[in-house]
Amino acid sequence: MLLLQVLINGLLLGGLYGIMALGMSLIWGVMNIVNVAHGALIMLGAYLTFWMFYLWGLDPFVSLPLTIASLFVYGYCLQRWVLNLVVRAQLFLTLLITFGVEVVMINVARLLWSSDLRQVAPSYAAANFEVGELTIPWVRLWVFATTLVLSLVFLVVLEHTRLGRAIRATSEELRAARLTGIPVAHIYAVTFGLGAALAGAAGGLWGMLFPITPVMGGSLTLKSFVVAVLGGLGTMLGAIVGGLVLGLAESFTATYLGPTYPNAISFGLLVLILILRPTGILGRKT
Amino acid sequence: MNVRRWVMPVVAVAALVVIAAAPGLLSPFMVQFVINLFMLAILAESWNIIGGFAGYASFGNVAFFGLGAYTTGILITKAGWTLAMALAAAAVVPMLFAALVGLPILRLKGHYFAIATLGVAETMREVVYNVEVTGAGTGLVMPIARTPALFFYLMLAILVAVTLVNAWLAHSRFGYGLVAIREDEDAAAAMGIDTTRYKTIAFAISGAFAGITGGVFAYWITFIDPDAVFRVIVTIQMIIMAVFGGAGTVAGPLLGALVLASVSELLSTQLVALAELFNGLIVILVVLFMPKGLLEVVKAGRGSFRVMARNLREYRV
């Protein structure tokens, strides 16, 4: 029974990793930017949710659309007026500039909101229900359901709308996309906005399960990266599957080895996947 | 050209003599500042070997710094080694470690390499947190040595050594090999450069310098814990100082360290978060306006604004 419990815990957490990685994978796949500030965007989403809960008493699930919209606008502006200026430079420079963005965001957060641990704790935070011998926290289940809905909406947008086609076309061939009249700078900004929105959603949900601080993003960036690689870069479904795999791996190692090596585990998984299957679980051979 | 050949070394030696007299002349506060400045300059120059010359942007060199700090700390407090022996070990252990992890991860390229090095540093921190011999989360307390001059000269000596290594790279077969790898690794391999060996050696040298500096740092600061010596911000500082001054050049990282450490120091007397915020802003501005470093812009003289404007336009979409 313990085995099943561990399995469920892992899957429920894995959904969150999934949407984090979805945002990272999108930005990486379309613009070839590894967004080191991804964790900082998650942090921003978490704090927005926290403040709306703390100041206005807004339920985190209710405020989620607001968080998502704010992060979309923020991401759009960041890409449109900053990152678009270097997007075609060598990898090192785009990596470095998002590194700079991350440092700025973290320290602005430290100055504004201090480094205290905070948590979004609605009244139902501790409620569980039991199935046989299994205990399932309601919050985790709802968080998981929300991540699934968001992923689904996102996949539909990307696969079946005009906007999604424009994004995929830009991703495949920048010049050809421009020739067909796609406003490339705008599409890049929308893409980054969508990635940021997913990160923000993940942050808002994360704050209900774990304490938040300005520096929470560092290890989440690493995890998002690992999951994106794990599932297969550029495959959106792969990011979700990768998220579930990481959630399971963490849940099992935490139960059987102790909870002290969370980053070492994601890093170990990364090295393993790079050696064994460089294209990722669902990736295609190029 | 002939004049410049001997002018530079003479100026350098004269400057060294002046600097060497400094601990007696400066206030204790200034001596501490200069020690810190030397340390950052060493780290920037050591990063430059792998990140600047070989073009492998390591985002985890703080792992070697921390490993050196802990090697020294453990050998002095638990094994009773002398400082000199412990410092030698603080260079050798990270060097071997760098060669060992370098063999697999230097096969990765671009983003994968960057994140893998980040992962190495994070993993090191977690391991140190969980092992008995390092004092785990509580850290290690070192014997107190109240002789700032000792640290001043140690850091200065290492700085001279690492600068000489960089100068040698700029004019040697080995250095040209690294630059060839940076410019086009496949072409370098086709020309007969043993790329794996070159990259691994560069990584190991880089690690050795970061390690011994960590060792001196540990003894200077007298207390180390995982969060103090494996801080990601230290890696960021190495990178931006090198890139700010001009990565892949000899003088660039020195210049970057001098400018940025000074401003950073001024700001951290106000608030640490403010100093880090400044670091982040500098990264963004440097990437936008002078990705090839301050040296390129300064060399342009009156045309420097034009150079910056061109840099800004060059890679936009």
Interface residues (C-beta under 8 A of the other chain):
Chain A: W28 V34 V82 N84 L85 V86 V87 R88 A89 L91 F92 L93 L95 L96 I97 F99 G100 V101 E102 V103 V104 M105 I106 N107 V108 R110 L111 L174 V184 A185 Y188 G218 S219 L222 F225 V229 T260 Y261 P262 N263 A264 S266 F267 L270 V271 L274 I275
Chain B: G55 A57 F59 P104 L108 G110 H111 Y112 A114 I115 A116 L118 G119 V120 E122 T123 E126 V127 Y129 N130 V232 I233 I236 I239 I240 V243 L271 A273 L274 E276 L277 N279 G280 L281 I282 V283 I284 V287 L288 P291 L312 E314 Y315 R316 V317
